[in-house]
């Protein structure tokens, strides 16, 4: 009796599995037509091909920008009955040396969100290897991170993007330290000049009461004074002075 029950249960599971596959696969032709129409309507995706298997869409071909690759997958994910997307699109575009690409991106990122409240509280670094850009650092919020990523993803020459950016946790305590540290540094008679050029500020990263200073200063004295001002802020647990003397 038990053996018969086990056999019956197994048969039902197999039947249900076959039914699920069939119900997914029956939309493949419809999905393929919708995907082809999407690519036909987009000039940026004319060189992209697709195949559909059980609701999974595989994208191949080439695009000019890395952002176009992301956009292609985003368009397909929104289609009815699509259960997943395998994005194998290659970024062709123009060829740019790693050094040139890094310099171009560094300049763009330095100017990003200038004038916004959180600008001095973000610090990003980048590394370029064979067209693959790795973006690292800390940002005050996800808006700053996403803005930086958007710049990288839409820059010609970028073949792939790796994001190692940490969005710092929301904290009233840390926000208070950020404001008071910024005041202590930028209201100092010696350091106030670093507020003149918004592209090259002294950046203040605060994480759970720990302050790290980034950026470049003109002298060792300026670096020392900045560290002293940060250390003098009430509530600061530690200060890591990473300022570079030019």
N, C-alpha and C positions, 0 to 999 in steps of 0.2 A: 504493500500500500504506500509506504513511504517512498519507495523507488519510483512508483508511478506518479506520485505527487511532484517529485523532483524533476522528472522528465517533462511533465506537463508545464511546470513553472519555467524551465529552461526554454521550452518551445514558445511560450508566451513572450519571454524576454527577447528572443530572436525575432519574433514577429513584430513586436513593438519597435525594435531597433530598425528593422527593414522598412517599416512604415514611416519612421521618422526621417530616414535617409531619402525615401521616395518623396515625402512631402517637401523636403528641402530642395532636392534635385529638380523637382518639377518646375521650379521657377527659374532655372538656369538660363533658358532661352530668353525669357522675359528680361532677366537681369542684364544679359549680354546686349540686348537691343538698347536698353536704357543707358548702359555704360558707353556704348558706341555713339549714341546721340549726344551724351555729355561731352565726349572728346571732340566730336565733330563741331560742336558749337563753340569750342575754345581754341583760339589760335595758338595758345601756349602749349597745348597738349596734342598737337597734330601728329607727333612722332611717338605717341604712347599707344601700346597695344594691351589687350586684356584677354583673359580666359576665365571661365567660371566653372567651378566644380562643387556641387552640393552647397551652393550659396556662398562659397569662398571665391573672391575675385583676386586674381593674380595680375599685377600690373608690371609691364616690362616696357622697354623702349628708352627714349632719352628726352630730357628737357634742358632748358638753358640755365635755370636757376634752381637752387635747392628748395626755395619757397614754392616753386611750381610743383616739385615732387610732393611736398606736403599737401598742397592744395588739391592735387589729383586724388590722393587717398581720402581727403576730407569730403570731396564731392561724392565719391562712390559710397562712403559709409552712410550717407544720408538717403540712399536709394532704398526703396521698399524691398524686403526679403533678403537683403545682403546680410550675411551672418559674420563676415570677416573680410579683411583686405590684407594681402601680402604685397608689400610695396617693394618691388625689385627694379624700379626705375633708376637709371643712371643719369647723373648730372653731367652733360657734355659741356655746353657753354664755352666761354673763353678761358684760355689757359693763363694763369697768373702765378708767378713764383711765390713760394711761401713767405719770403721776406717782404715782398711788395704787398701781399695780401694782409700780412700781420700789421704792417705800417698803416695801411688804409683803414683797417678795422679799428686799430688803436685810436686813430684820429676821430673816427666816427663815434666810437663809444665814449671818448672823453667829452664830446660835445652833446651827448645824449642827455635829455632832461635837464639841461642847464636852465636855471631859474626856478626849478621846482623845489619845494621844501625839502624833499628827501635826498637831493643830489649829493650833499656832502656826507650822507650817511651810507652811501653805497661804495663798494670797492670791487672792481672786476679785473681779472687777468685773462689773457688768452694765449693759446699756443696753436701754431699751425704746422701741420705735418702732412705733406702730400695732398694738400687741399682740404684736409679734415681739420676743422676748428674746434678746439676744446675750450669752452668758456667756464671759468671758475670764479670763486669769490663769494661775497655776501651782499645781499640787498635788504633794504629796509622793508620792502613789500614785494608782492608778486608782480605788481605793475612795472617796477623798475627792471625786474628780471625778464619779463616778457618783452619789454621794449628793447632791451639789449639783444635778446635772441632774434627778434624780428629784423634788427639791423643786420646781424650776421647771416641769417637765412636768405635775405634778399640781396646780398652782395655778390656780384659776378666773380667767379673764380672759386667760390666755396663749393666743395663737393659733398661734404658731410658735416654734421654738427653734433657735438657731444656737450651736454649741459651738466656741469658739476656745480652749478650755482646754488647756494643755500639761502633760502628766504628766512630771515631771522624771525623768531617767535614774537607774537604780539605781547608787549609788556609795558604797562604804565610806568613801572620802575625804570626800565631801560630808556623809555622815552624821556623821562625826567633827566636822566644822566646825559642823554644825547644833547638836549637843549642847554643844560648847564655847562657841559664840556665845550660845546660850540661857542658859547658866550665867553667862557674863560680864555679860549684860544684867540678868537677873532677880535675880542675887545682889548687884547694886550697891545700895547703901543708898538712893540717890535713885530708881532705876528699879524697885525691887522692888514698888512699889505697883501697877504695871501688870499684875501677876500676880493681883491681887485680883479683878478683873472678867474672867472667862474669855471673855466675849463680845467684849471690846475689848483684846486683847493687842497687844503689838508683834510683828508677824509677820516671820518670818525666812525668806527664800527663798534657797536656795543652789543654784547651778548651775555645776558644774565649778570650784569654788573661789571663785566670785564671789558676794558676799552683797548682797542688796537688803533694806532694811528698809521695811516698810509699816505703816500704822496712824496713829493720832493720839496726840499727847502734849500735856501741859498748857502747856509753855513751850519757848522756843528753847533754854534750857539743857538741858532733858531730851533734846531732839533731838540736841544736840551731844554730850552724854555718851554717848548710845546709839551714835552713830557712832564715837566714840573707843573704846568697849568692843569694838565689832565689829572695828575696825581693829587692835586689840591681840591678836586671836586668831591664834595661829600657824597658818600654812598658808593664810590668807585672801589671795587675790590682789588683790581690790578690794572696796570697799564703796560702794554707791549708797544714800544716805540719802534715802528718799522719805517719811519721816515728816512728817505735817502737824501744824502747831501750831494748836490750837483757840484 
